[in-house]
Amino acid sequence: MQITPMPIPGHIDPVPVPREVTPRADGRVDLIGLSRKQIIAVFEDAGLDAKAAKLRAKQVFHWLYHRGVTDFEAMTDIAKTMRPWLAERFVIGRPDVVEAQVSSDGTRKWLLRTADNHDFEMVFIPDATRGTLCVSSQVGCTLNCRFCHTGTMRLVRNLTPGEIVGQVMLARDVLGEWPRGSMASPDTDQGLDFDDADDDETSDYTPDGRLLTNIVMMGMGEPLYNFDHVRDALKVVMDGDGLALSKRRITLSTSGVVPMMARAGEEIGVNLAVSLHAVTKDVRDEIVPINRKYGIEELLQACADYPGASNARRITFEYVMLKDKNDRDSDAHELVRLIKQYGLPAKVNLIPFNPWPGAPYECSTPDRIRKFAEIVFNAGISAPVRTPRGRDIDAACGQLKTAAERKSRAELDRLLEEKQAALG
């Protein structure tokens, strides 16, 4: 399929604009990533009348996103005669897991593969009071931020809504937190062959106890260069009848794609994080090249204008600590000045640099990070120092770069075949 390039700043590759999902070879449609309206539409296209399509879509949406089933036979409030009809025309997909790793601190990282054989990664970070899933939006990245290992990859393509939502679905599969039992009730099918549905598990229904409480769009890629697909995926994730994750528990991180920031606030409405990392033009031009297109002042004004930003919903500025590059007292004072100049309800996440082979920078010393944090905090701005997680499996901030680039394709194919064989 032809992909239209969209020009972006600097010396880097063009970004593919959103495109339709490549049809499956067997002609079936993958339902994961589709909204209720879209499921109604594909059911009508498959031959159901409007009333039946609306009812079936409501049922299927619940089973897909609230219950996490991957087999139409498990949809016990749908007539038994209807389930084969669904299975012949539709599938319930998940990304293929090529490799899964667990860090000594409990962080998990998955190497995933798309249906067209492209690899990407996601990370789950458990804490005492929350569990955060770091979700990718692109295969590779195009921004070339110099401190970021992911930025050394070439961009392959944007992920589809199904591939983005599929990461959340897969994580909940692995964590085992889908509800169990049936919620079938006598009026569920409203006269449409309900007498042929299963209702013997009604009393076994239990709600889920969530381990996955938060999502951050901070994995591979720049979410605002895949805006339509990220928006559509997050709307599915936030739907109250499905995954039902509050927009207050979702954070979208951007390196500063200024023209898309207002739309993100209006059309998605999740928390905003901005990869700032420097307070002067020269330094930010070097380490975050998009700054050459959208400068610090333009970026901060877009933050000031971000819909919904308030003291209750602060904008997070991410600031990686690089030795002798952006970690001086004067940098901290300038950061405070800029935040106050633009009247930003903000907090600053100070991120110790996570090294990778060939990285051109070193991490600031603990004393220097502590001093920087004190200056910002004493000015009345929250400035927590992020504890590095998953360093031993290259899952920490800035370290994501698919293991496909470090292992042979034959080895990765063998790993995937072994996993599929184990699953039967």
SEPAMAR-604395 format. One line per 5 residues: for each residue x, y, z of N, C-alpha, C. Coordinates in steps of 0.05 Angstrom, whole numbers, plus 5000, padded with zeros to 4 digits. Layout:
// residues N
X,Y,Z,X,Y,Z,X,Y,Z  ...
***
This chain:
// residues 424
5017,4976,5000,5000,5000,5000,5018,5025,5000  5010,5045,4984,5026,5069,4982,5024,5085,5008  5047,5095,5018,5048,5111,5042,5057,5139,5034  5041,5159,5042,5047,5186,5035,5065,5198,5057  5089,5208,5049,5107,5219,5069,5097,5246,5079
5102,5252,5104,5096,5278,5116,5123,5290,5124  5129,5314,5114,5155,5326,5121,5157,5333,5151  5180,5328,5162,5185,5335,5190,5212,5348,5192  5219,5360,5215,5243,5376,5217,5269,5360,5216  5290,5374,5208,5317,5362,5211,5324,5343,5188
5345,5328,5194,5357,5311,5174,5347,5282,5175  5323,5279,5186,5313,5252,5192,5291,5244,5173  5284,5218,5175,5266,5206,5155,5237,5217,5157  5222,5215,5135,5194,5223,5136,5178,5203,5154  5155,5213,5164,5138,5197,5181,5114,5187,5165
5108,5161,5165,5084,5152,5151,5059,5163,5164  5041,5173,5148,5016,5183,5159,4998,5158,5164  4977,5162,5181,4959,5139,5187,4949,5126,5162  4946,5100,5163,4937,5085,5140,4919,5062,5149  4905,5051,5131,4887,5029,5137,4903,5004,5145
4891,4988,5162,4903,4963,5170,4905,4944,5145  4928,4932,5141,4931,4913,5119,4912,4889,5123  4896,4883,5103,4877,4861,5105,4891,4834,5111  4879,4817,5127,4889,4791,5133,4887,4773,5108  4905,4754,5106,4904,4735,5083,4879,4719,5083
4868,4712,5107,4844,4695,5108,4818,4711,5105  4821,4738,5102,4797,4754,5098,4782,4762,5123  4790,4751,5146,4776,4758,5170,4786,4785,5181  4769,4798,5197,4775,4824,5208,4782,4821,5238  4804,4833,5245,4812,4833,5274,4796,4855,5288
4782,4848,5309,4765,4866,5323,4780,4884,5344  4804,4875,5352,4818,4890,5373,4826,4917,5361  4821,4938,5376,4827,4965,5368,4803,4980,5356  4781,4965,5351,4757,4977,5340,4739,4988,5362  4727,5011,5357,4707,5022,5376,4680,5008,5372
4661,5014,5390,4635,5002,5387,4622,5009,5360  4625,5034,5352,4613,5042,5326,4626,5027,5303  4652,5023,5305,4666,5009,5283,4658,4980,5283  4654,4968,5306,4645,4940,5307,4617,4937,5295  4599,4956,5302,4573,4956,5289,4575,4957,5259
4593,4974,5249,4596,4977,5220,4606,4951,5207  4625,4938,5219,4636,4914,5206,4615,4891,5209  4599,4891,5230,4578,4871,5232,4557,4875,5210  4550,4900,5205,4530,4906,5184,4542,4899,5157  4567,4904,5153,4580,4897,5127,4580,4867,5124
4581,4852,5146,4581,4823,5144,4553,4811,5141  4532,4828,5142,4506,4818,5136,4485,4820,5157  4492,4830,5181,4472,4833,5202,4455,4858,5197  4430,4857,5205,4414,4882,5202,4422,4901,5225  4412,4926,5223,4422,4947,5241,4417,4940,5271
4393,4929,5277,4386,4923,5305,4404,4900,5315  4407,4879,5300,4424,4857,5308,4453,4865,5311  4463,4881,5292,4491,4890,5292,4496,4907,5318  4477,4924,5325,4481,4941,5349,4482,4923,5374  4463,4904,5376,4463,4887,5399,4488,4870,5401
4496,4857,5379,4519,4839,5379,4545,4856,5385  4546,4880,5374,4569,4897,5379,4572,4903,5409  4550,4909,5422,4550,4915,5450,4560,4891,5466  4550,4867,5459,4559,4843,5473,4589,4837,5468  4596,4838,5443,4624,4831,5435,4643,4852,5447
4636,4877,5447,4654,4898,5458,4659,4892,5488  4638,4884,5502,4642,4877,5530,4661,4853,5534  4657,4833,5518,4674,4809,5520,4703,4815,5512  4706,4831,5492,4733,4837,5483,4749,4853,5504  4737,4876,5512,4752,4896,5527,4748,4895,5558
4725,4885,5567,4721,4883,5595,4729,4856,5606  4724,4835,5590,4729,4808,5599,4755,4796,5587  4765,4808,5565,4790,4799,5554,4791,4772,5541  4767,4762,5532,4767,4736,5519,4780,4737,5491  4791,4714,5483,4803,4713,5456,4790,4691,5439
4768,4681,5448,4753,4660,5434,4723,4667,5434  4711,4667,5411,4682,4673,5410,4666,4653,5426  4675,4628,5428,4661,4608,5443,4658,4615,5472  4675,4632,5482,4674,4640,5510,4653,4662,5516  4641,4672,5494,4621,4693,5497,4594,4680,5503
4590,4674,5529,4568,4656,5537,4540,4668,5535  4538,4694,5532,4511,4706,5529,4503,4710,5500  4520,4700,5482,4514,4701,5453,4505,4673,5445  4484,4671,5429,4473,4645,5421,4494,4628,5409  4493,4602,5416,4513,4583,5406,4515,4582,5376
4492,4586,5363,4492,4585,5334,4505,4610,5322  4507,4631,5338,4519,4656,5328,4549,4656,5330  4560,4641,5348,4589,4642,5353,4605,4632,5329  4598,4610,5316,4613,4602,5292,4612,4623,5270  4589,4636,5268,4586,4658,5248,4607,4679,5253
4611,4687,5278,4630,4707,5285,4659,4697,5280  4664,4672,5287,4691,4661,5284,4700,4658,5255  4680,4654,5237,4687,4652,5209,4695,4679,5197  4686,4700,5209,4689,4727,5197,4708,4745,5211  4713,4739,5237,4728,4757,5254,4748,4742,5271
4769,4757,5280,4788,4746,5299,4792,4765,5322  4803,4755,5344,4810,4771,5367,4840,4769,5371  4854,4790,5362,4883,4788,5360,4898,4797,5385  4923,4790,5385,4943,4799,5405,4969,4801,5389  4987,4819,5398,5014,4818,5386,5027,4792,5392
5044,4783,5374,5060,4759,5379,5083,4766,5398  5087,4750,5419,5109,4754,5438,5133,4739,5428  5154,4753,5421,5179,4740,5413,5196,4733,5437  5197,4752,5456,5213,4748,5480,5202,4764,5503  5203,4753,5527,5194,4767,5551,5217,4766,5571
5223,4788,5584,5244,4790,5604,5233,4802,5630  5244,4793,5652,5237,4805,5678,5262,4815,5691  5261,4840,5700,5284,4852,5713,5286,4843,5742  5309,4847,5754,5312,4841,5783,5294,4858,5800  5285,4881,5790,5267,4898,5806,5238,4893,5800
5232,4873,5784,5204,4866,5777,5194,4878,5751  5209,4896,5740,5201,4908,5714,5200,4886,5693  5180,4887,5675,5178,4867,5654,5180,4881,5627  5194,4868,5608,5195,4879,5581,5189,4857,5561  5173,4864,5541,5165,4845,5520,5175,4855,5493
5187,4837,5478,5192,4842,5450,5169,4831,5434  5155,4848,5420,5130,4840,5406,5134,4841,5376  5117,4827,5361,5119,4827,5332,5092,4831,5320  5091,4848,5300,5067,4854,5285,5061,4832,5265  5037,4832,5253,5030,4812,5234,5047,4813,5209
5059,4837,5203,5076,4840,5180,5106,4839,5188  5111,4826,5210,5139,4819,5219,5156,4843,5226  5145,4863,5239,5161,4885,5250,5161,4882,5281  5183,4889,5293,5186,4885,5322,5186,4911,5337  5173,4910,5361,5172,4934,5378,5171,4924,5407
5172,4942,5426,5174,4934,5454,5153,4948,5471  5146,4936,5494,5131,4949,5515,5142,4941,5542  5136,4957,5562,5148,4953,5589,5126,4957,5610  5126,4939,5630,5108,4942,5653,5125,4947,5678  5118,4968,5693,5134,4976,5717,5115,4974,5741
5119,4954,5758,5102,4952,5782,5113,4968,5805  5096,4981,5820,5103,4995,5844,5083,4986,5866  5088,4996,5890,5071,4988,5913,5042,4996,5909  5037,5019,5897,5010,5029,5895,5000,5031,5867  5016,5024,5847,5007,5027,5819,5023,5008,5802
5013,5003,5778,5027,4988,5758,5025,5003,5732  5048,5011,5720,5048,5028,5697,5057,5013,5672  5042,5015,5651,5049,5002,5626,5059,5024,5607  5084,5020,5597,5096,5038,5578,5091,5028,5550  5075,5042,5535,5064,5033,5510,5078,5047,5486
5084,5031,5465,5097,5042,5441,5075,5052,5421  5083,5072,5406,5064,5082,5385,5075,5079,5357  5101,5073,5355,5113,5069,5328,5133,5046,5330  5139,5034,5307,5161,5016,5305,5185,5032,5298  5203,5035,5318,5226,5053,5314,5218,5081,5322
5235,5100,5314,5230,5128,5321,5245,5145,5300  5236,5170,5298,5248,5187,5277,5260,5212,5288  5260,5216,5315,5268,5242,5326,5297,5244,5332  5312,5222,5333,5341,5223,5336,5350,5239,5361  5335,5237,5383,5345,5250,5408,5371,5236,5416
5392,5251,5420,5419,5239,5422,5423,5223,5447  5408,5227,5468,5412,5212,5493,5395,5186,5493  5378,5182,5473,5359,5161,5473,5367,5138,5454  5368,5114,5465,5376,5091,5448,5355,5086,5426  5329,5089,5433,5308,5085,5413,5312,5104,5390
5322,5128,5395,5326,5148,5374,5347,5140,5354  5364,5120,5360,5384,5111,5341,5372,5092,5321  5347,5083,5325,5334,5065,5306,5323,5081,5282  5319,5068,5260,5304,5080,5239,5274,5076,5244  5258,5094,5234,5230,5091,5236,5221,5071,5215
5204,5052,5222,5194,5032,5204,5165,5040,5195  5148,5043,5215,5120,5052,5209,5106,5058,5235  5083,5071,5232,5065,5076,5255,5051,5050,5263  5046,5047,5288,5029,5024,5298,5000,5031,5293  4983,5011,5288,4955,5015,5284,4941,5017,5311
4915,5026,5312,4901,5026,5338,4900,4998,5350  4896,4977,5334,4896,4950,5344,4922,4942,5357  4944,4950,5345,4970,4943,5355,4977,4958,5381  4965,4982,5384,4969,4998,5408,4951,4987,5431  4925,4983,5425,4908,4971,5445,4917,4943,5452
4927,4928,5432,4936,4901,5436,4957,4899,5458  4974,4920,5461,4994,4919,5482,4981,4919,5509  4960,4935,5512,4945,4936,5538,4932,4909,5543  4919,4898,5522,4906,4872,5525,4925,4850,5533  4948,4850,5520,4968,4829,5525,4979,4832,5554
4984,4856,5563,4993,4860,5590,4973,4850,5610  4948,4855,5606,4927,4845,5624,4925,4815,5623  4929,4804,5599,4930,4774,5597,4952,4763,5616  4976,4774,5613,4999,4764,5628,4995,4768,5658  4984,4791,5665,4980,4796,5694,4957,4781,5706
4941,4769,5689,4919,4752,5698,4897,4767,5713  4891,4791,5703,4872,4808,5718,4845,4812,5705  4838,4795,5685,4811,4797,5674,4791,4786,5693  4766,4796,5693,4746,4784,5710,4740,4755,5702  4730,4739,5720,4724,4712,5715,4694,4707,5717
4684,4686,5704,4655,4680,5706,4639,4693,5685  4613,4691,5686,4595,4701,5666,4577,4723,5678  4571,4743,5661,4552,4764,5669,4526,4761,5654  4521,4738,5642,4497,4734,5626,4472,4738,5644  4452,4750,5632,4427,4754,5647,4404,4748,5627
4380,4742,5637,4359,4733,5620,4350,4752,5598  4356,4778,5602,4347,4797,5581,4369,4805,5562  4393,4792,5565,4416,4801,5550,4411,4801,5520  4399,4779,5510,4396,4777,5481,4369,4788,5471  4353,4799,5489,4328,4812,5481,4312,4797,5460
4310,4771,5464,4294,4755,5446,4308,4743,5423  4334,4750,5420,4349,4740,5396,4363,4713,5404  4347,4691,5404,4358,4664,5409,4372,4661,5435  4364,4676,5456,4378,4674,5481,4375,4646,5493  4354,4632,5486,4350,4605,5497,4372,4586,5490
4389,4594,5470,4411,4577,5462,4437,4587,5473  4436,4607,5491,4461,4617,5503,4467,4603,5529  4491,4604,5538,4499,4592,5563,4495,4611,5586  4482,4602,5607,4479,4620,5630,4485,4606,5657  4501,4585,5656,4506,4569,5680,4529,4580,5697
4542,4602,5688,4564,4613,5703,4557,4640,5716  4532,4647,5715,4524,4674,5724,4534,4680,5752  4533,4661,5770,4540,4667,5798,4570,4668,5803  4586,4661,5782,4615,4660,5786,4629,4686,5779  4614,4706,5770,4627,4731,5762,4641,4745,5785
4666,4753,5780,4681,4769,5799,4693,4792,5785  4693,4816,5797,4706,4839,5785,4736,4837,5785  4750,4852,5769,4779,4850,5767,4791,4867,5789  4814,4858,5799,4830,4874,5817,4855,4883,5802  4856,4908,5794,4875,4916,5774,4904,4918,5785
4922,4906,5770,4950,4911,5774,4959,4933,5755  4948,4933,5731,4955,4953,5711,4936,4977,5716  4947,4998,5729,4931,5021,5736,4936,5046,5719  4959,5047,5707,4967,5071,5692,4979,5064,5665  4976,5081,5645,4988,5078,5619,5004,5103,5613
5028,5100,5603,5044,5122,5593,5051,5117,5564  5045,5136,5547,5053,5133,5519,5081,5144,5517  5100,5128,5527,5128,5135,5529,5146,5113,5518  5134,5094,5504,5150,5073,5492,5163,5082,5467  5168,5064,5448,5181,5071,5423,5163,5090,5407
5176,5111,5396,5162,5128,5378,5152,5154,5390  5144,5173,5373,5132,5198,5381,5102,5197,5376  5086,5196,5398,5057,5192,5395,5043,5213,5377  5053,5237,5378,5039,5258,5363,5046,5257,5333  5065,5241,5325,5069,5235,5297,5052,5212,5287
5037,5200,5306,5018,5179,5299,4991,5186,5312  4983,5211,5309,4962,5222,5326,4935,5207,5323  4926,5203,5298,4899,5192,5295,4898,5164,5307  4918,5148,5303,4918,5121,5313,4920,5120,5344  4937,5138,5355,4940,5139,5384,4913,5149,5396
4902,5169,5384,4876,5179,5395,4855,5157,5395  4852,5144,5372,4831,5123,5370,4836,5100,5389  4861,5093,5393,4868,5071,5411,4861,5079,5440  4869,5103,5448,4864,5112,5475,4835,5116,5481  4819,5123,5461,4790,5125,5466,4778,5098,5472
4788,5077,5459,4779,5050,5465,4788,5042,5493  4813,5049,5501,4823,5043,5527,4807,5057,5549  4797,5081,5543,4783,5097,5563,4753,5092,5564  4743,5077,5545,4714,5072,5544,4705,5058,5569  4685,5070,5582,4675,5060,5608,4663,5033,5607
4655,5023,5584,4643,4996,5582,4664,4975,5575  4689,4983,5573,4710,4964,5565,4733,4965,5585  4756,4973,5575,4780,4973,5593,4777,4994,5615  4762,5016,5609,4753,5035,5629,4776,5047,5645  4797,5054,5632,4819,5067,5646,4815,5098,5644
4815,5111,5667,4809,5140,5668,4831,5155,5653  4822,5177,5640,4842,5194,5626,4862,5206,5645  4854,5208,5671,4873,5218,5691,4895,5198,5697  4892,5174,5688,4913,5153,5693,4928,5147,5667  4925,5164,5647,4939,5161,5622,4956,5186,5616
4981,5182,5610,4999,5204,5603,5010,5201,5576  5008,5222,5560,5020,5221,5533,5045,5239,5534  5067,5228,5525,5093,5242,5525,5101,5250,5497  5108,5275,5493,5117,5285,5467,5143,5300,5470  5159,5298,5449,5184,5313,5448,5180,5342,5440
5155,5349,5433,5149,5377,5427,5138,5381,5399  5119,5364,5391,5106,5368,5365,5084,5389,5369  5092,5413,5369,5075,5436,5378,5048,5437,5363  5047,5434,5336,5021,5437,5323,5000,5416,5331  5009,5394,5343,4990,5373,5350,4982,5374,5380
4994,5390,5396,4990,5389,5425,4962,5398,5433  4952,5419,5420,4925,5428,5427,4904,5407,5419  4908,5395,5396,4889,5373,5388,4890,5350,5408  4914,5344,5418,4916,5322,5437,4899,5329,5462  4901,5354,5471,4885,5361,5494,4855,5361,5489
4847,5370,5465,4819,5371,5459,4807,5344,5452  4821,5328,5437,4810,5304,5426,4816,5279,5442  4837,5280,5459,4843,5257,5476,4839,5264,5505  4851,5287,5514,4846,5297,5541,4861,5283,5563  4883,5269,5556,4898,5256,5577,4920,5275,5588
4934,5266,5608,4956,5282,5619,4978,5285,5599  4992,5308,5600,5013,5314,5581,5040,5314,5595  5059,5300,5583,5087,5301,5591,5103,5311,5568  5123,5328,5573,5139,5340,5552,5168,5333,5557  5181,5322,5538,5210,5316,5540,5226,5342,5535
5231,5356,5556,5245,5382,5554,5275,5379,5553  5287,5369,5574,5315,5360,5575,5336,5382,5573  5328,5406,5567,5348,5428,5565,5332,5454,5566  5346,5476,5574,5333,5502,5577,5345,5523,5559  5365,5515,5543,5377,5534,5524,5375,5523,5496
5373,5541,5477,5370,5533,5449,5393,5515,5439  5417,5522,5445,5440,5507,5435,5440,5478,5445  5435,5475,5471,5436,5448,5483,5412,5432,5473  5388,5444,5473,5365,5428,5464,5366,5422,5434  5377,5440,5419,5381,5434,5390,5398,5409,5387
5418,5406,5404,5436,5383,5402,5423,5358,5411  5410,5358,5434,5400,5332,5445,5372,5325,5438  5356,5345,5430,5328,5340,5421,5324,5356,5395  5332,5344,5372,5334,5359,5347,5308,5372,5338  5285,5363,5347,5260,5375,5339,5259,5404,5348
5276,5411,5367,5277,5439,5377,5285,5458,5355  5299,5448,5334,5306,5466,5312,5281,5475,5297  5260,5459,5299,5235,5466,5285,5216,5481,5303  5213,5470,5327,5195,5482,5347,5211,5488,5372  5218,5514,5375,5236,5522,5396,5224,5521,5424
5240,5526,5444,5232,5524,5472,5208,5543,5478  5210,5568,5469,5189,5587,5475,5162,5579,5462  5163,5569,5437,5139,5560,5424,5128,5535,5438  5145,5518,5447,5136,5494,5461,5123,5501,5488  5136,5519,5503,5125,5526,5529,5098,5541,5526
5095,5557,5505,5069,5570,5501,5048,5550,5494  5055,5529,5479,5036,5508,5474,5028,5493,5499  5047,5490,5518,5041,5478,5544,5022,5496,5560  5027,5522,5559,5009,5541,5573,4981,5540,5562  4979,5534,5536,4952,5534,5523,4939,5506,5524
4953,5486,5535,4943,5459,5534,4916,5456,5549  4895,5447,5535,4869,5445,5547,4869,5427,5572  4857,5437,5593,4854,5420,5617,4877,5422,5637  4899,5436,5629,4922,5438,5647,4913,5456,5671  4920,5446,5695,4913,5461,5720,4931,5451,5742
4928,5463,5766,4944,5453,5788,4937,5425,5795  4912,5417,5789,4904,5389,5795,4913,5370,5773  4919,5381,5749,4929,5365,5727,4953,5379,5715  4975,5376,5729,4999,5390,5721,5012,5377,5696  5026,5394,5681,5042,5384,5659,5069,5374,5671
5077,5351,5662,5103,5340,5671,5125,5346,5651  5146,5358,5661,5169,5362,5644,5190,5340,5651  5198,5325,5630,5218,5305,5634,5245,5317,5628  5264,5312,5646,5290,5324,5644,5312,5304,5651  5325,5293,5630,5346,5273,5634,5371,5287,5642
5384,5277,5663,5407,5290,5675,5433,5280,5661  5446,5298,5646,5470,5292,5631,5493,5308,5642  5514,5294,5649,5537,5306,5662,5550,5328,5645  5553,5352,5658,5566,5375,5645,5552,5384,5620  5527,5376,5616,5513,5384,5592,5488,5402,5599
5472,5392,5617,5448,5407,5624,5442,5407,5654  5463,5403,5670,5458,5398,5699,5470,5419,5717  5477,5442,5707,5489,5463,5724,5467,5477,5740  5476,5491,5761,5458,5507,5777,5443,5527,5759  5458,5539,5741,5445,5559,5723,5423,5547,5706
5426,5521,5698,5405,5508,5683,5380,5505,5701  5384,5497,5726,5361,5494,5744,5347,5521,5748  5362,5542,5752,5349,5568,5756,5334,5577,5731  5346,5571,5708,5332,5579,5683,5307,5562,5679  5307,5537,5687,5284,5520,5685,5261,5532,5702
5268,5540,5726,5248,5552,5744,5237,5578,5732  5255,5594,5721,5247,5620,5709,5227,5616,5686  5233,5596,5669,5216,5591,5646,5188,5581,5655  5187,5563,5674,5162,5553,5683,5145,5575,5695  5158,5593,5710,5143,5615,5723,5135,5636,5702
5153,5641,5682,5147,5661,5662,5121,5654,5647  5118,5628,5641,5094,5619,5626,5071,5611,5643  5074,5614,5670,5053,5608,5688,5043,5579,5687  5062,5561,5685,5055,5533,5680,5050,5518,5706  5027,5504,5707,5023,5485,5729,5039,5460,5723
5062,5457,5735,5081,5437,5725,5095,5423,5748  5105,5399,5742,5125,5386,5758,5147,5377,5740  5170,5372,5751,5194,5364,5735,5203,5337,5744  5203,5318,5726,5215,5291,5732,5244,5292,5724  5262,5289,5743,5290,5288,5738,5298,5259,5734
5310,5253,5711,5315,5226,5702,5345,5221,5700  5356,5205,5718,5384,5198,5715,5388,5184,5688  5408,5193,5673,5413,5182,5646,5419,5153,5648  5405,5137,5631,5410,5109,5629,5429,5102,5606  5453,5093,5613,5473,5090,5592,5467,5066,5574
5477,5067,5550,5476,5046,5530,5502,5046,5514  5509,5024,5502,5535,5023,5487,5537,5044,5466  5558,5060,5467,5562,5081,5447,5549,5107,5453  5536,5109,5476,5522,5134,5483,5543,5156,5486  5536,5181,5476,5555,5203,5476,5555,5218,5503
5539,5210,5523,5537,5225,5548,5542,5206,5572  5546,5219,5594,5547,5205,5620,5525,5216,5638  5518,5200,5658,5498,5209,5677,5511,5229,5697  5495,5249,5704,5504,5268,5725,5509,5253,5751  5526,5263,5768,5531,5250,5794,5507,5253,5812
5504,5235,5831,5482,5237,5850,5481,5264,5865  5504,5274,5872,5505,5300,5886,5495,5322,5868  5503,5321,5842,5494,5342,5824,5464,5341,5819  5453,5317,5817,5424,5313,5813,5409,5324,5837  5419,5317,5861,5406,5326,5886,5406,5357,5888
5428,5369,5881,5430,5398,5882,5411,5411,5862  5410,5400,5837,5391,5410,5817,5362,5408,5827  5356,5385,5839,5328,5381,5849,5322,5401,5871  5341,5406,5888,5336,5425,5910,5330,5453,5900  5344,5462,5880,5339,5488,5869,5311,5490,5858
5302,5470,5843,5275,5470,5831,5254,5468,5853  5258,5450,5872,5239,5446,5894,5236,5471,5911  5259,5483,5917,5258,5507,5934,5244,5531,5921  5240,5529,5895,5225,5550,5881,5195,5543,5880  5187,5522,5894,5159,5514,5896,5149,5496,5874
5168,5483,5860,5160,5465,5838,5169,5436,5845  5151,5417,5844,5157,5390,5850,5179,5379,5831  5199,5367,5842,5221,5358,5825,5232,5331,5835  5215,5310,5833,5224,5283,5842,5246,5272,5823  5264,5256,5835,5284,5243,5819,5274,5215,5813
5271,5208,5788,5260,5182,5780,5280,5160,5787  5270,5139,5800,5287,5116,5806,5289,5099,5781  5313,5094,5771,5316,5078,5746,5304,5050,5751  5288,5041,5732,5276,5014,5734,5283,4998,5709  5289,4973,5712,5293,4955,5690,5319,4959,5674
5339,4972,5687,5364,4977,5672,5377,4951,5663  5375,4930,5679,5389,4905,5673,5378,4891,5648  5353,4899,5640,5342,4887,5616,5337,4908,5594  5351,4931,5597,5349,4953,5578,5320,4963,5575  5306,4964,5598,5278,4972,5597,5274,5000,5609
5296,5013,5618,5293,5039,5631,5289,5061,5610  5283,5085,5621,5277,5107,5603,5300,5112,5583  5293,5114,5558,5313,5119,5537,5328,5095,5527  5323,5071,5539,5338,5048,5532,5324,5030,5511  5298,5034,5506,5284,5016,5488,5295,5017,5460
5304,4994,5452,5313,4990,5424,5309,4960,5419  5293,4953,5400,5285,4925,5397,5308,4906,5396  5305,4885,5411,5326,4864,5411,5329,4852,5383  5311,4858,5365,5314,4848,5338,5340,4858,5325  5349,4882,5335,5373,4893,5323,5398,4881,5336
5394,4865,5357,5417,4853,5371,5418,4823,5368  5396,4811,5357,5396,4782,5352,5390,4777,5323  5397,4754,5314,5392,4747,5286,5363,4742,5282  5353,4747,5258,5325,4741,5252,5319,4711,5256  5338,4694,5249,5333,4665,5253,5329,4659,5282
5344,4671,5300,5341,4666,5328,5314,4675,5339  5306,4699,5329,5280,4710,5338,5258,4693,5327  5260,4684,5302,5239,4667,5291,5237,4641,5307  5260,4630,5316,5259,4606,5331,5246,4610,5358  5252,4633,5371,5239,4639,5397,5209,4640,5394
5200,4654,5373,5171,4656,5369,5158,4629,5363  5171,4613,5347,5160,4586,5341,5158,4569,5366  5178,4571,5383,5178,4556,5408,5155,4565,5426  5150,4591,5428,5128,4601,5444,5101,4592,5433  5098,4594,5407,5073,4586,5394,5068,4556,5398
5089,4540,5396,5086,4511,5401,5078,4505,5429  5089,4520,5448,5083,4516,5476,5054,4522,5483  5043,4541,5467,5015,4549,5471,4996,4529,5457  5007,4511,5442,4991,4491,5428,4981,4501,5402
***
